[in-house]
Amino acid sequence: MPLTEKVRRTLRRRRSHRAVSGLKSQWSAYPAKWRKHEYLNLGSETLGEEWGGPEFASLIVDELVADYLTPDTDVVELGCGGGKFSQRIAPRVKSLTCCDISPQMIDQTKRELADRGVDENVSFEVLNGIDFTGLESNSADFIFSYDVQLHLQPQNVFSYLVDAVRVLRPGGVFMLHQIKLDSPGGMDHFLSQYYAHTWDFAFDSSERLGHVYFMSEGQMRALATAAGMKTLDVIDDFPGRDSRYYNVTRDRDLFGFFEAGRSRLTGKQRVVKAEGDETVWAVLDGGERVAIRSSQQFERAGFAWDDLQAVSAEELATIPESASPLEHWE
Ligand SMILES: C[S@@+](CC[C@H](N)C(=O)[O-])C[C@H]1O[C@@H](n2cnc3c(N)ncnc32)[C@H](O)[C@@H]1O
């Protein structure tokens, strides 16, 4: 069974525990409250500017991700919220699909972009909170998200990563933004939520809104690899100590850029193991064999253990070994 389907089934089975639907109800209540209360909107024009301000949003688009935003790229934004980034991204790209778990947030972004006249190339999708169901396979070049996946449990981040491989075109890139605990801004955030007990409220409690799960670079890379993605870059010092925007995040942001690799393993090839040897080999479509690195890699590719064939050392030696070993992410 392909990994995407496996992850979806697992998460569906656990749905009664309501972590994902809790995110939906908490965030869906936010736009109406934001419009009403100044202590939430802080006088901002666009919902979301109260988190970091409009100039910091521009900095991210202009300096961190500008290379991924060209007139030829189809971009998906995960967790668009009130459209703070959408309005900056849409004019630069061929198309933008604004996605969010909350219909109310999607409505807010729709109005915001229409008011600004930057909605011509924009479509909208309310997501199930688990993956990109509703978006076509092989349809995007870049998946952007900021201030979204840090609110999801690592398993929920993983469910999006796995499905990103389906949605992205070959060479397409997934951006994962998280907060690292070992930074001045990260630890402040951690302690403020520790004392506010956000972690101890029920998943659908409004007191839990904005609760953050922290992630390190190693954890980020491990999740992406397990989802079958290549790590292109991890940036942990944006915007930098000398930037006038340093105090917005105080070094807490961590950005991973992952490419949807196309593995040479299809799950349908012959898999063999010589008697008395632990190495499991896949015979690639060109006839060469490659060593499979782990049981996760074997299963992720869709191979079944029942299909593993025992061969003699002599027979194995007749199959040439590929000069390019499998990458971890394949
Ligand atoms: C803090 S807001 C950030 C919004 C926007 N990216 C910004 O920076 O202004 C988090 C957004 O993520 C959305 N969200 C939360 N959980 C989600 C999930 N599982 N799938 C998709 N969107 C989700 C929320 O509805 C909300 O719009």
The ligand as a Tripos MOL2 file, in Angstrom:
@<TRIPOS>MOLECULE
LIG
   27    29     1     0     0
SMALL
NO_CHARGES

@<TRIPOS>ATOM
      1 C1         -1.1290   31.2070   13.1040 C.3       1 LIG1
      2 S1         -2.1860   31.0400   11.7280 S.3       1 LIG1
      3 C2         -1.0790   31.5270   10.4180 C.3       1 LIG1
      4 C3         -1.7890   32.0240    9.1990 C.3       1 LIG1
      5 C4         -0.8600   32.6030    8.1150 C.3       1 LIG1
      6 N1          0.0450   31.6230    7.6110 N.3       1 LIG1
      7 C5         -0.1090   33.7990    8.6470 C.2       1 LIG1
      8 O1          1.0840   33.6690    8.9480 O.co2     1 LIG1
      9 O2         -0.7300   34.8500    8.7750 O.co2     1 LIG1
     10 C6         -2.3030   29.2660   11.5030 C.3       1 LIG1
     11 C7         -3.2170   28.8730   10.3600 C.3       1 LIG1
     12 O3         -3.0700   27.4510   10.1410 O.3       1 LIG1
     13 C8         -4.3330   26.8770    9.9270 C.3       1 LIG1
     14 N2         -4.2630   25.4510   10.3210 N.ar      1 LIG1
     15 C9         -4.1810   24.9520   11.5620 C.ar      1 LIG1
     16 N3         -4.1190   23.6150   11.5310 N.ar      1 LIG1
     17 C10        -4.1510   23.2530   10.2300 C.ar      1 LIG1
     18 C11        -4.1170   21.9920    9.5620 C.ar      1 LIG1
     19 N4         -4.0300   20.8470   10.2210 N.pl3     1 LIG1
     20 N5         -4.1630   21.9970    8.2150 N.ar      1 LIG1
     21 C12        -4.2510   23.1720    7.5270 C.ar      1 LIG1
     22 N6         -4.3060   24.3830    8.1120 N.ar      1 LIG1
     23 C13        -4.2460   24.4270    9.4480 C.ar      1 LIG1
     24 C14        -5.2570   27.7140   10.8030 C.3       1 LIG1
     25 O4         -6.6010   27.6070   10.4410 O.3       1 LIG1
     26 C15        -4.6900   29.1110   10.6280 C.3       1 LIG1
     27 O5         -5.2660   29.7470    9.5290 O.3       1 LIG1
@<TRIPOS>BOND
     1     1     2 1
     2     2     3 1
     3     2    10 1
     4     3     4 1
     5     4     5 1
     6     5     6 1
     7     5     7 1
     8     7     8 2
     9     7     9 1
    10    10    11 1
    11    11    12 1
    12    11    26 1
    13    12    13 1
    14    13    14 1
    15    13    24 1
    16    14    15 ar
    17    14    23 ar
    18    15    16 ar
    19    16    17 ar
    20    17    18 ar
    21    17    23 ar
    22    18    19 1
    23    18    20 ar
    24    20    21 ar
    25    21    22 ar
    26    22    23 ar
    27    24    25 1
    28    24    26 1
    29    26    27 1
@<TRIPOS>SUBSTRUCTURE
     1 LIG1         1 GROUP 0 **** ****
